[in-house]
Amino acid sequence: MLAPFRNFARLWSIARTFAQYDALFLLEAHPAGRSAARAARIIWRRRKDVRGLRDGQRLALALTALGPTFIKFGQALSTRADILGEQAAADLTGLQDRLPPFPFAAAKAVIEADFGARLETRYTSFDEQPVAAASIAQVHFAVDSEGREVAVKVLRPGIAAAFGRDIDALMWLAELAERHAPQLVRLKPVEVVRTFAQSVRIEMDLRLEAAAAQELAENFAGDPAFRVPAVDWQRTAEHVLTLERVSGARVDDRAAVAALGDPVAVVKCAAEVFFKMVFRHGFFHADMHPGNLFLAPNGTLIGMDFGIMGRVDAETQKTLGEMLLGFLTRDYRRVAEVHVRAGFVPAHQSVDAFAQACRSIAEPILGKPIAEISIAKLLGQLFQITETFEMQTQPQLLLLQKSMLLAEGVGRTLAPQVNMWELARPLIEDWMRTRLGPEGRIADVVGSTIATLEKLPHIIERVDIVTTDMARGGLRLHPDTARAIRGETAGKPRTARWFLWAPWILAALLLATLLLR
């Protein structure tokens, strides 16, 4: 019963903050919202220090003032140029997830509560001053009881409850929007908030971050290009994560990176690592900003902070690959057909019209010098035309686009004269050849055939049940149908059931079709 009142109180606070920072431009896009924005400006006066700032800059300041949940939500919204506009979305990419640290006594209490033991039994030394403090947790350097240098991430006390209250308010607002503003249903506000809430819940359990770190480390085992600090599972719990301590230069520190190696080579390595994550492993770091990426003295890239990860299944990998190939070769009809085939765009929409729209957003970007081409910007503008063609929001693609935007930002910081995707082109072309060419088609057919064969025991079991029921008189079929199921012809039993060979025959026909194309 109290939930609506609690949500209303929080929304009142949110409205006040947005009005004070003059960040109500989203409301003004709709008639009812314009009236609400005018009323808010009458009640709450605008701050003087926001005059002259862009819409996105004012929104970023408002979200920062509202606290951790809204900083995180703003970072998620930075991918939604279709909602905010390109400039405002770009302004949100600069949201810094930094907050003042909480006291060491509170961190110690969290650690001891999780481990059920005194801090001194797990660590022989522990730096009281954190080296980094963010909205969800802060990090301390320490030495474990075996003498190894480690980094200890500790969750902020009470942060889960605070996020829960804010997410309840956001979900309530999203449900109201879908119920009373049908034009917003296409943007899936409830699904956007639900996806955000799920992401935050994962970040709240540091055991899940540890599992993500270990999975990513296993994916790159033996790869000298990228590594992940080792997880100390004996000193990891729900609110505490202990990792191997690593050192290196932040990738946005051009001088430090140049001292360790060639910046262009580092950008090439970063592009290849990101491509491997997405298209080889289907599991990628979704928050790879410069603060989470370091360069070791031996030239290896080191990833940090694995709370936000993304997954791409094999079918989506193929769809993305075909989409990118279509754009890069300027085959816009192929791009449009891929969108329709994947269900991103409804089948009743004109493929030719969508191809024309794809051309209109790609040509200005692809016509630039190679160093200025941004694949992330291309995807972002693609999402901006979604309303015209009833294209549904794809959360996994939004996360991927955000990650590509961050990766491109790293590339431009280190080597603005080159295009990171062009540096990774041999790897991309090899993947496209093996996944989208004849080899990939054959692999798809083989995979489908194996899946069918795996179902055969169940099919045979069902046939045996049917034939048993027929023998008992429990199932009546047409005589010809019954004989066919029993594998008989004109009353004579056959030595083998013909349908057992059907998958093999189908596979052979499909394989021959592909090879003869």
N, C-alpha and C positions, 0 to 999 in steps of 0.2 A: 504493500500500500504506500510506503514511503518513497519507493523508487522514483515515481514521476516527479514528486516534489524535490527530491535530491537532484534529479537530472535537470529540473527547471532551474534550481539554484545555481548549478554549475554552468548551465547555458547562459544564465544572466551574467555570470562572471565573464564568460567567453565573449558575449556580445559587448560588454563594457570595454574589455581589452581591445577588441577589434575596432570599436568606435574610436577609442583614444589614439590608436595607431593609424586611424584612417585606412583600414584594411577591409572595407566592406564592399569592394568592387565586385566580388562574386555574386552578392545578393542583388546588385543593380542590374544584372543580366536578365532578370525576370520581373514582370510587373508587380507582383506581390512583394517581391524582395526590395524593390525600390522604395516602397512605402515604409517597410521595416527599417531600411538604412537611413531614411530621412528622420524617422522617429528616434533612432539610436543617436544620431548626431545632435539632436535637440537635447537629449537627456545627458549625454556625455561629451565633453569638450575635447577637441583634438589636441594632441600634444604639439608644442611648437617645434620640437626637434625633428619631426617627420616631414615637415614641409619641404617640397622640392624633391623628395625621394620617389622612385618608381613604385608602381603598385606591388610588384613582387618584393621589393626591398622592405616596404612597410609591412607586408604580410609576414616576411621572415622575422622581423622584429617582434610582431605580435605573437607569433608562435613561440619564439624564444621566451617571451615574458610569461606565457602560459605554462611553461615547465616541460619536463621530460617527455610526457606523452605526446605533446604537440610538436616538440622538436622532431621526434621520431616520425610523427604523422606527416609533418612538412617535408621531411626527406623522402617519404613514400610518394607524396604528391608531386615532387620535383620531376617525376616521370610523366605526369599527366598534362602535357602541353595541350591536349585536346580540351581540357577543362579550363586551365589557367591562361593559356596563350604561351607562345614560345618564350617571350622575354621574362614573364613572371616565373615560369618553370625553371628557367636558367638561374634566376635570382635565388630560388630555393635550394639549388644545388650547393650553395655556399653556406647553408645552415651548419653551424658548428655544434657538434654534440659534446660540449664541454660545460661542466658545472663546477662550482667550488667543491673541494673534497670534504668528506665527512670525517669526524674525529677518529683517531687511531683506536681509542677505547671501544667505539662502536664496531669497527672492523674486527678487532680482537674478539668481541662478544659473539659476532656472527660466526667466526671460524671455530671458536670453542663450542658453540652450540651445535654446529654441524658435525664436528668430529667427536663430541662428547669427551674431550680431553683438553688439557691445557695447551696453549699455543706452543710453549717451549718443548713439548714432547714431540712435535712434528717439525719444528724449525729451530735450528741452533741460533740463528740471528734473523731479525725481521725489521726492515726499515720502516719506521713509523710514518715518515713522510711519503705519500704516494707519488709515483712518477707520472701518473695520468689519472684524471677523474672525468667520467662521462655521466650521462643521465641515468644509466642502469647500474654501473659498477665503477670501481677504481682499482688501480693496479699498484702493488707494492713489490719491491725487490726483496728477496730473502735467500737464506742458505738452508737447505733441508738437513735433516738429522744424519744423512749420509755424506754431507759436505758438498753437495751439488748446488750451483747457483740456479735459482729459479725465479719466475715471475708469478705472483699470486694475485688473481683477480677475485675481488670480494664484492658481492651484491650489496647495493644500498639498502639499509634497513627500512622496512615499510614500503619499498618501491612497488611491490606486487599489488598491494591494496590501493595505492594511489593510481596505478595504471588501470586497475579494474574499475574504479569509479569513473575515470575519464572515458574509458572504452564503452561503458554502459551508456554514458551521455551521448557519445558519438553514434552508437548503434541506434539509440532512440531517435536521434535527429535524422539518421539515414532512413529509418523505417517511415518516419513522417514524410520525408522527401519523396520516397517511392509511392506512398499512398496518395499524396496530394499534388504531386508534380509529375504527371505521366511522362513528360518530355525528358525527365532525368532517369527513367527506368533503364534506358539503353546504356547509361554509364555505370549501372550496377552499384549504386552507393552502398547498399547493404553488403554485397559481396566484397567490395573494396575494404570496408571496415572489418568484415569478418577475416579477410586475408591478413590485414594489418594486425588484428588481435591475435591470430594464430602465430604470426611471426614474433610478436612481443612475448607471448607465452613461452615460446621456445627459448627466447633470449633470457627469460627469467629462471630457467633451469640450466645451470652451468654444466651439468652432466651431459646435456644434449649438445652443448657447444663443444665439449671434449670429444664426444662421439663424432661430430662433424669434422673436427680437426684431424682425428685419427683416420677417418675415411679418406679425407683429402690427401693425407700423408701417404696412405697406401696406394692411392691412384698415381702418385708421382714417385713411388719408390724406385730408386735407381735412375731417376731423371735428374741430371745435374743442373737443369734450368731453374728448378723450383723446389723449395722444401718448407716443411711445416714443423714448428717446435714440437718436441715429444711431449706427450701428456703423462703426467704423474698421477695415475689413477688412485694410488694410495693416499694422496693428499687432495683429492677432488671429491666434491659433494654437491648438493643442490645449489648452495649459495657460495661455493668456493671452487675455483679452478686453478690448479697449479701446472704450469708449463715450464719446459726447459727455457732458461734465459738465453737469449740470442742477442747479437749485436750487429749493427750495420748502419748504413746511411739511408735516411729517408729518401725516397725516390724523387721528391720534389726539391731536394737540396742539390741544385745543379753542380755547385762547386765540389761538394763531397762525392757525388757520383762520378764526376769527371776525374777526380783524383784516384778512383778505383778502376775506371775503365772507360770505354767509348760509349757515350750516351746513346748514340744511334743503335749500337749493339744491345744496349739495355732495353730500348724501346722495342726492338725486334723480338727480344726474348719475352717481354711482357705480352706482346700481341700473340705469340705462339702459345704461351702458357694459358692465356685466356681462351684461345681457340680450342686447345686440348680439353680444358675444363668443360666447355659447352658441347663440343661436337664429338669428342672421343669418350669422355667419361659421363657426360650428362649431369654433372654435379659441379656447380660453380660458386665461387666466392662472390656474393652479391653486394658487397660493401668494400670494394677494393680501392678506396681512396688513398692518397699518398701517406696518410698516417698509419695505414695498415699494410704498407708494402715497403720493404727495406732491401737494400743491396748489400750482400755480404762481401768481404774482401776478396773472396775467390770468384766473384761474379755471379753467384747464385742469388736469385730473388727469394726473399723470405716473406711468407704471408703471416698476418696476425689477425686476431679478432674474428672468430668464426660463428658469431651469433646469427648472422643473416646469410643464409645460403639458398641457392636456387637449384631446381632440378628441371631437366628437359628430357622427355622420353624420346625413344627412337623415332617415332612418327613425327614428332614436332621438330626433331633435328633435321629430318629429311625435308619437311615443309620449309623450315628456315633456310636450309641450303639451297633449295630450288628458288625460293623468293630472292635471296641475295644474288644467286647466279643470274636470275632474270633481270634484276636491276643492273648488275655490272655489265651484262651484255646488251642492255637496253631492249630486252625482249619483254615489253610491258604486257603483252597479252598472256605470256606465260605467268607473269606475276599475278595477274588477275585470275587466271584459271586455278593457280595454286590456292589462292585465298578462298575461292568458291569450293574447291575440292576438299579443303580442310574444314569447311564449315564456318570460317571466319566471316564470310560475307554470304547472305542468304542466296539460294539458288535462283530466286526469281529476279535478282538484280542483273542488269545488263553487263555481261563480261566486257564488251567493247567500251561501254561508258566508264567502267572501273579502270580498264587499261588506260584510257585517255586521262583519267584523274591521276593515275600512277605516273604517267609521263609528265604531267604538269608539275609534280613535286620533285621528281628525280632529275629532270634535265637541268634546272638551275644549280643543283648540287653537284651532279656529275660533270657539269660543264666547267667547274672550277679547276684550278691547278691541283695536281694530285695531292699535294701537301695539305690542301684545305678541304678535301673531301671528308665528310663525317657520316659514317654509316649510322651512328646513333641518331644524328639529326634527321637522317632520311627516315628512319623508323618513327621518330617522333612526329614528323610531318605527316607520315602515313596515318598515324592515329588521329590527326586533326581532321581528316576527311571522312572519318568513320560515320558521322551522323547522316550524311547524304546517302550513304549506301547501307545503312542499318548494320554496320559492322559491330559485333559484340566485343566488349572489353575482354582482353586476354591477359589475366594477371601475370602469368609466367613470362609473357613477352614484355610486359611493362618492367618487370624486375630485370630482365635481360637487357632492355634498352637503357635502364639506369646504370647497369654495370658497364655497358659499352661506353656510356657517356663518361663515367669515371675513368675507365681505361684510356680513352682518348685524351682526357685531361692530363693524365700522367704523361702520355706521349708528347703532347704539345708543350708541356713544361720542360721536358728534357731535350727534345729535338724538334722544335717547331717547323723546321724546314722539310720534314719528311712526313709521310703518311704511314701510320703503324700497320694498317691492314695491307698496304702494298708491300711492306717488308715481310709480312707473313704470307704473301701470296703463294709461294711454292707449297707451303703446308696446306693452304686452303684449296688449291687446285688439285693436290694429291687426294685430299678427302673427297672433293666433288667427283673426281674420276672413279674412285673406289666405291663411293656410296651412291652416286647418282648415275654413273655410267653402266655399261653392260655387266661389270662385275657385281655392282650393287644390286642390279635387278635380279641376277641369278641368285645372289645371297637371300634376297627377299622371298623368291620362289621356294628356295630350299627351306627357309625358315617356316614359311606357311605350310609346306608339305610335312615337315617334322611335327608341327603343331597338330595337323590333321591326323598323322599316324599315332600321336600320343592319345588321341581320342578313340582309336579303333577298339581297344579292349572294352571300353564302355559301350560302344556301338554293338559289338559282338554279344556282350552280356545282355543288352536289351533285346537283340534278335533272338537269343536263346530263350529269354523269358516269354517273348511273343509266341515262338514255336511251341513251347511247353504249354502255354495257355490254349493254343489251338488244339493241341493233342488231347487236352482235357475237356475240350468243348467250351472253354470259357471265353473264346474270342472267335467271332465269325467274320471271315473275310471272303471276298470273291475268290472262287477256286483258282483262277489264273494268278491272282496276287499271292495267294497262299503258296502255290507251287514255286513262284519266283523267289519268295522269301526263303523257302526251304532249299533252294538251289536245285529244283527238279524241273525237268522239261518232259512234257507228255508222259508223266508218270514215272520217268526214269531218273534216279538220283544222279547228280553230277559229282565229279571227284573233288571239286573245289567250288566255293561260292564266288561267283563272278565279281560281286561288289567289293571283295577284299582287295582286288587289283585296281579299283577305281582311282584311289589317290595317286598311285604310281603312274597310271595312264595320264591323269590330269597334269601331274608334274612334268612328265615327258613332253606333253603337248605345249605347255607354257614355256618350257625351256627351249624347245625348238622354235617357237614363235619369237622369243627374244633374240636368239642367235641368228635368225634369218632376217631380222629387221634391217 
